[in-house]
Amino acid sequence: MKAIQLEQFGIEHLHLVEIPTPVIKGHEVLVRTTAASLQYLDLIITEGIIAPNLPLPHIPVSEGVGVVESVGENVTRWKKGDRVLIPFITRWEAGKINAHNNEIRTGMQTAGTLAEFTIQPENTLVRSPKNLTDEESASLSVAGLTAWASLVTQANIQAGQTILVQGSGGVSLFALQIAKAFGLKVIATTGSEEKKQKLKDLGADEVINYKEFPEWSKEVKRLNGGIGVDVTLDVTGSETIEQSILSMKENGYVGLIGFLSGSKITVDVFPLIMNYIRLQGYSVGNAQELNDLVNAIEKNNIKPVVDSIYPIEQTQDAFRKLKSGKAFGKIVIKL
């Protein structure tokens, strides 16, 4: 089969190769990958920033979508031809994460999705939405699920609340779309006037250019009647956490889901304590939550935002577009 292998750390060392097709066992499913979607996590793994002891060569990328090619003799839930989402945390079926489930993640401890075929467990595969193309579905099992699980399971969002979404990456845009489907007011931030209009077109009620308002928490409150918001998902980390906290109202929820500017944060606990604000680290969700997301996407006809689609032969270009920070939505590689 064809696959992209990382032979040394660095985007320039991502190469298209021919390797043996994997062989499934009794409860496993062989999935023919049709599209994969890039995460910031994939970039920093490829560049050796995290997991510097990762065994090489390695097949990268953590999320994708495909079609069942064959099933093991004990598989009952899937058949050849079924369209499925490839799980990120491959053991996590439902409930809270535990040490056993948390050991194995696609594109990290196991081979990623940039290969023609992958082996997946029967119990954590989830069907693809009927209303989406494979390229649109490719970003659900990590970016979409992170937004859904953070907002619906953890923050328990309710109609009439206000959410602050930060930037125009995949998770933030999913958060915007999910929040609108639930009836929330959305305030968004961006550093680009061009992206500002795109966020409004996607449904944002208010958009703040953080370059114009470096202390954007004050503008958030001004736009929300002088009070803070109920929910935000902080995708940047060290450079934004202070403003995220200062943007919250009493009993607010700050989801810590990204570290674009660094993972080390310094937090003033006083506003947290005085306003009963909750900080919650979160990384994706389980198969049951992913299935709930699929149902919501179909019923609300939510269309994930795809910035660009690259053939697998242009994988290096796709990674460079991700690194540029200029994308609006997801960068997809088509197999």
C-alpha positions in Angstrom: 0.0 0.0 0.0 1.0 3.6 -0.3 1.7 5.6 2.8 3.4 8.7 4.0 6.3 8.0 6.3 8.2 10.4 8.5 11.8 9.1 8.1 13.5 11.9 10.1 11.9 14.8 12.0 11.0 17.7 9.8 8.4 18.4 7.1 10.9 17.8 4.4 11.3 14.2 5.6 7.7 13.2 4.9 7.9 10.8 1.9 5.4 8.7 -0.1 6.5 5.1 0.1 5.2 1.6 -0.6 4.9 -0.7 2.4 3.0 -4.0 3.1 -0.7 -3.8 3.8 -1.5 -4.7 7.4 -3.3 -7.9 8.3 -6.4 -7.9 10.6 -7.2 -10.2 13.4 -10.6 -11.5 14.7 -12.1 -8.3 16.2 -10.4 -5.9 13.9 -11.5 -3.9 10.8 -9.3 -3.0 7.8 -10.3 0.5 6.7 -9.3 2.0 3.3 -8.5 5.6 4.1 -10.1 8.1 1.8 -9.2 11.4 3.5 -7.1 12.6 6.5 -7.2 16.0 8.2 -4.2 17.8 9.7 -4.0 19.0 13.4 -1.4 21.2 15.1 -0.5 18.1 17.0 0.5 16.4 13.8 2.8 19.3 12.9 4.7 19.3 16.3 5.1 15.5 16.2 6.5 15.8 12.6 8.9 18.5 13.7 10.1 16.5 16.8 8.8 19.2 19.2 7.0 16.6 21.3 7.6 12.8 21.3 11.3 13.2 20.3 11.8 9.5 21.1 9.1 8.5 18.6 10.3 5.4 16.7 11.0 6.2 13.0 10.0 5.7 10.3 6.4 6.6 11.4 3.1 7.1 9.6 1.7 10.4 10.9 -1.7 12.2 11.3 -4.3 11.6 13.9 -7.7 11.8 12.3 -9.3 10.6 9.1 -12.2 8.8 7.4 -12.5 5.8 5.2 -14.4 2.8 4.0 -14.4 -0.7 5.5 -12.4 -2.9 3.2 -12.7 -6.2 5.2 -13.5 -7.4 8.7 -12.1 -10.0 11.0 -14.0 -13.2 11.6 -15.5 -12.1 14.9 -16.7 -8.6 13.8 -20.5 -8.1 13.8 -20.9 -4.4 13.7 -19.4 -3.5 10.3 -19.3 -4.8 6.7 -17.4 -4.1 3.6 -18.4 -0.7 2.1 -19.4 1.0 5.4 -18.2 4.6 5.7 -16.5 5.2 9.0 -14.6 7.7 11.1 -11.2 6.6 12.3 -10.9 7.0 16.1 -8.1 9.0 17.8 -8.2 7.3 21.2 -8.8 3.8 19.8 -9.8 2.1 23.1 -12.2 4.7 24.4 -15.8 3.6 23.9 -17.7 5.6 26.5 -17.5 7.1 30.0 -14.5 9.0 31.4 -11.0 8.4 30.2 -8.8 6.0 32.2 -5.2 4.9 32.1 -5.9 1.9 29.9 -7.8 3.9 27.3 -5.3 6.7 27.3 -2.3 4.6 26.4 -2.9 4.4 22.6 -3.6 7.3 20.2 -3.7 7.2 16.4 -0.7 8.9 14.9 1.2 8.7 18.1 1.6 5.3 19.7 0.2 3.6 16.5 0.4 4.3 12.8 -1.5 7.4 11.7 -4.1 7.9 8.9 -1.7 8.9 6.0 -1.8 5.4 4.6 -4.1 3.6 2.1 -5.1 1.1 4.8 -5.3 1.1 8.6 -6.3 -1.5 11.2 -9.0 -0.3 13.6 -10.8 -1.9 16.5 -14.5 -2.8 15.9 -15.9 -1.1 19.0 -14.7 2.5 18.5 -15.4 3.0 14.8 -18.3 5.4 14.2 -20.2 5.8 11.0 -19.7 8.9 8.9 -22.5 11.4 8.5 -24.7 10.8 5.5 -24.8 14.5 4.6 -21.1 15.0 4.4 -18.4 14.1 1.9 -15.4 12.2 3.0 -13.3 15.4 2.9 -15.8 17.2 5.1 -16.0 14.2 7.5 -12.2 13.8 7.8 -12.0 16.4 10.7 -14.7 15.0 13.0 -12.9 12.4 15.0 -10.4 14.9 16.6 -11.3 18.6 15.9 -15.1 18.1 15.8 -15.2 15.7 18.7 -12.9 17.9 20.9 -15.3 20.9 20.4 -18.4 18.7 21.0 -17.2 16.9 24.1 -15.8 20.1 25.6 -19.0 22.1 25.1 -21.7 19.5 25.4 -20.3 17.0 27.9 -18.0 19.1 30.0 -19.5 22.7 29.8 -23.1 21.5 29.4 -23.9 24.4 27.2 -27.5 25.8 27.2 -29.5 27.9 24.9 -29.2 31.6 25.8 -25.6 31.4 27.0 -22.7 33.2 25.4 -19.5 31.6 24.2 -16.2 33.1 23.2 -14.5 31.2 20.4 -10.8 32.0 19.7 -9.3 32.1 16.2 -10.3 30.2 13.1 -8.7 26.7 13.5 -10.7 23.6 13.2 -11.8 23.2 16.9 -12.8 26.9 17.2 -14.9 26.8 14.0 -16.6 23.6 15.1 -17.3 25.2 18.5 -18.9 28.2 16.7 -21.1 25.9 14.6 -22.1 23.7 17.6 -22.9 26.7 19.7 -25.1 28.2 17.1 -27.0 24.9 16.8 -27.6 24.9 20.5 -28.8 28.5 20.5 -25.9 30.4 22.1 -24.6 33.9 21.3 -21.1 33.7 19.8 -18.3 36.2 20.2 -15.2 35.3 18.1 -11.7 36.6 18.0 -9.3 36.8 15.1 -6.2 38.7 14.0 -7.3 39.1 10.4 -9.9 41.4 8.9 -10.5 38.9 6.1 -11.2 36.2 8.6 -13.4 38.6 10.6 -16.0 38.6 7.8 -15.8 34.9 7.3 -16.5 34.3 11.0 -19.6 36.5 10.7 -20.7 34.6 7.6 -20.4 31.4 9.6 -22.7 32.8 12.3 -20.6 34.7 14.8 -22.7 37.5 16.4 -19.7 39.6 17.3 -16.0 39.5 16.1 -13.0 41.1 17.9 -9.7 41.7 16.2 -7.3 40.9 19.0 -4.6 43.0 17.3 -6.8 46.1 17.7 -7.7 45.1 21.3 -4.7 43.4 22.9 -6.7 43.2 26.2 -9.7 41.7 24.4 -11.4 40.6 27.6 -12.6 44.2 28.1 -14.1 44.2 24.6 -15.7 40.8 25.2 -17.5 42.2 28.2 -18.5 45.4 26.4 -20.1 43.4 23.6 -21.9 41.2 26.1 -23.7 43.9 28.1 -20.9 44.5 30.5 -20.7 40.9 31.8 -18.4 38.0 31.0 -19.2 35.0 28.9 -20.3 31.5 30.0 -17.8 29.4 28.1 -14.6 29.7 26.1 -12.2 27.2 24.6 -8.6 28.4 24.9 -6.7 27.1 21.9 -3.4 29.1 22.3 -2.2 28.5 25.9 0.4 30.7 27.4 -0.4 33.9 25.5 -4.2 33.9 25.9 -5.0 32.2 29.2 -5.1 35.4 31.2 -7.5 37.1 28.8 -9.6 33.9 28.6 -10.0 33.9 32.4 -10.8 37.7 32.5 -13.5 37.2 29.8 -15.5 34.9 32.0 -18.6 35.5 34.2 -19.3 33.8 37.5 -19.3 30.0 37.2 -17.8 30.2 33.8 -16.0 27.3 32.0 -12.6 27.6 30.4 -11.7 24.6 28.3 -7.9 24.2 27.9 -7.6 22.4 24.6 -4.6 23.9 22.8 -1.1 25.3 23.2 -0.3 27.1 19.9 1.7 29.7 21.8 3.2 27.3 24.4 2.0 24.8 27.1 3.4 26.6 30.1 0.9 29.0 31.7 1.0 31.4 34.6 -2.4 31.9 36.2 -3.6 34.4 38.7 -5.9 32.3 40.9 -7.7 35.3 42.4 -10.3 35.8 39.6 -10.7 32.0 39.5 -11.5 31.8 43.2 -13.6 34.9 43.4 -15.7 34.1 40.3 -15.9 30.3 40.8 -14.4 29.8 37.3 -13.6 26.2 36.2 -10.5 25.4 34.1 -10.7 22.0 32.4 -8.0 20.4 30.4 -9.6 18.3 27.6 -8.3 16.3 24.7 -10.9 14.8 22.3 -13.8 12.5 23.5 -15.1 8.9 23.2 -16.9 6.9 20.5 -20.3 7.5 22.1 -19.8 11.2 22.0 -18.6 11.0 18.4 -21.7 9.2 17.4 -23.8 11.9 19.1 -21.9 14.5 17.1 -22.6 12.6 13.9 -26.3 12.7 14.7 -26.2 16.4 15.5 -24.4 17.1 12.2 -27.0 15.2 10.2 -30.0 16.8 12.0 -28.7 20.3 11.8 -26.9 19.9 8.4 -23.7 21.3 9.9 -21.0 21.6 7.2 -17.4 21.5 8.5 -15.2 24.3 7.2 -12.5 22.9 4.8 -9.8 25.4 3.9 -8.0 23.3 1.3 -7.6 19.8 0.0 -4.3 18.3 -1.1 -3.5 15.0 -2.9 -1.3 12.7 -0.9 1.6 13.5 -3.2 1.6 17.1 -1.9 1.6 16.2 1.8 4.6 18.4 2.5 2.8 21.4 1.0 -0.3 20.6 3.2 1.9 20.6 6.3 3.5 23.9 5.3 0.1 25.5 4.8 -0.8 24.3 8.3 2.4 25.8 9.7 1.8 29.1 8.0 -1.3 29.8 10.2 -3.1 31.2 7.3 -5.8 28.5 7.0 -9.4 29.2 7.7 -10.8 25.8 8.8 -9.3 22.4 8.1 -6.5 21.3 5.7 -7.4 17.9 4.3 -5.2 15.3 2.4 -7.1 13.2 0.0 -6.0 9.6 -0.7 
